[in-house]
Amino acid sequence: MYVTRIRIKFRAEEIATIKVEEGGSGVCESGTGSERIHQSITTFFETEYKLWGSDSTAYELQPWEELEQGRHEFPFALKFPNVNYPPSIDDPPGFSVRYIWTAHTDGPALQSGLRSRKYMLPYRPIIVSPPAKQWSFQTTLHSKDKRPYVHVQTRLNQQAFCPDEPLAMQLQFTMLCDSARVAHVQFRFRKHHQGKMLIQRGTALRSFVRDMLQGNVAAPFTSLEFDIPTRMVSPTFSSRNTRVYYDLFFVVTVEEQQHLFKKKSNLQCEFVIPINIGSLPHQDRDRVPALHTIQHYTQSRAMPEFFDPTRSDSPDTPVPYSSTMDTGDVPPPGYYDTQHTFAKPTQRQERNVYLTRSVNGLLTGGVPGCSSNTVGSPSGIAELGEVTTIPGLFDEDW
């Protein structure tokens, strides 16, 4: 096998895919149907590293060598900058944020080479929870005829939690109807996925709710304690096309006692308490060096950097507005002075690609970037679900 070079690539991309009905009628003018698939692919960064072979230059052709059969190992190392990118997700269906590894071999004389399959890297940014602070939540539950039934007051030990942290809260139910009592209380710890995309008519929205934990509050319904799950619990965040947030959803069953003119009946009421999720407890923030230098990905052009794993230290991460930027007594370079050269740090170039196709075409062509069961199958296209379109709204902010 003749190879010019072997490279490793690493990229991060956000994909938004929706299915919408074009026009008010069921059939387009072309007669091919009125449903279309719109897809937006945003690449946050893409970087590569040469593992073996000759370097690529703009002024010289590269030679190739024969790679013998067998097993070959090419070590490499990668360092992330002090930048928080969106966490990796795959919900709601059609929306995803993925961090992808691929290996490439370049053939001889610019001929086609080989490329490995995609390897997904789970990624979680460092999001510190605020200091623990008790807070209370209260609301009044009403019946279907808007009659107040129960006043609910809760107190939580803090506003934000991290995976595997204990959540403790006290509940107090005050009955506003003498003939009623609380018979059962159920709770759910929910994760909300929302995706949106701007289309020609306005803004298309897609929502998906996942129950991360559920159970019953034991009588006499005065306290609730559980540990925040660790699996699939990413920090609260929002990006261009996706948003993730959490809440506690309660279902209260109120039992109305039987009296002379009315039979015994049950009434179910609901209320929701917002919850924030981070990735690092506040008391552990000092364990992260240079935490205050972490920037949001929309405010920084820094990108992950490959380096030689045999080095004793990793590349230095520039600290914004620090003493390291002071040049001291070094004179500025002249316009034609080649003795003073400064290596410019590699900056990421974010790019966006927009695709649109009819559903009929996708029955054979597939949906790029979606899961394997979505590609080329009517059931997979149906998995994209229905979206809510707000006509005339063109707002990228959440």
Steps between C-alpha positions, in 0.01 A plus 500: 500500500652830387427792731603864490399575858270386782294765680264515797210747487284633781197720451190622684171556324141587582228358275140620488253304284127566474210383285249769405193521280539759228186698418146455620395231253604140520678492161762731355467648154749246370280217626780336699350570842512791740743375767865603498803427715709802603842446655762735640853372574721730709864399541645663812857397421701247300865421565740231378842356580751309287575161655729359231648602165619821341388850584269683264627826352359744247813503282614136475353163404511236771654154456333179611624183661382143527327414825548135586211283607448450870412697809636853532464738795526877464473685833364853521375741765238774499445790735176695528522877549334681790177519303161348580344344193145354507474154660446204270132408459273306261156637588241602392494266197665678209713724725847413625834638620782255428878488541639271231833322443601371153827357365610564140765353270600707196573299188798553266501785247175653635310176444217408733593338829311343789293644783395333823150496640392778737579468871289714732661665802272585796569857611384696805600864560602630842194677641534595867192505721435816705540491880236295682206720595161393629203628307125447512240439232127536547193472284126432523346197330155540344228265383373486144240764580779733628409443863805516735561167670850482645769753583848349456815633662840335453851575621812368325854487634645667187413621151759310294624144528765279343472130411518271804420788738212459750185704445296564815177693527213552742138512387197649668146458368229730636149390409267779388199269498385343827371182337824419313836344588822410320490129417808451281801700374714390207815673372715489186844645443478608135748604234364730229656502154397777264616557145422781263587617152421812300320417177346711226163534677631564850638290786450122524512351853536138615475385863578174674470412871689213664419371850837457672354383833152446638340379818246567773520734798442297814219597737451737676640679189729738690847422356674367192862391461686337209839513327527671162562228236839488328406335171390734218487803731686776314523858629228753431600682181384656175664522157391633164250221431456311828416562863503265801341575837356305795207510741315305767150404391246413772159335465284544811191282541238675712222285644172673571305332779147376448218703651123509483459640149829399333685174447865446576725618214868547418663799336853517357694826505847576364779747573859544381814617684801618290837339571848599377763236421875564497804274463720619790389574859580848625723371781724324243564803279848557648607159370482628139802716408434825314125449530433873464658498152242261351305669221177422318555357154316792339752741654820314412667378181728257682485137396643165620866451416688181417854457632776243519418255783873453571524856627533538875244780504194594299473820296447813702148634502497880459332685784304806382598837646780361717863589560606238245393741226755759612790509251728680747812653341469308173493757217213483251588336167570719201292469187795345313680341794497119473686446826182550706224255412201416713310174459132574474279266702268284294147639508192298432284586202134428565304410190135425427347289223127503424331211314140447391336210316153365442387206711452288187865549411610402849324164477799387294764760585479501879546779750865601546617519859207308651504161669530182297136406541404835348692470177292400201193365679147642527489403867822689559362814336188467716735489800578866438146570619292811461624849572324815612548788257464861617439703182677833472738439795868515402683509833812292566497573875332266747 
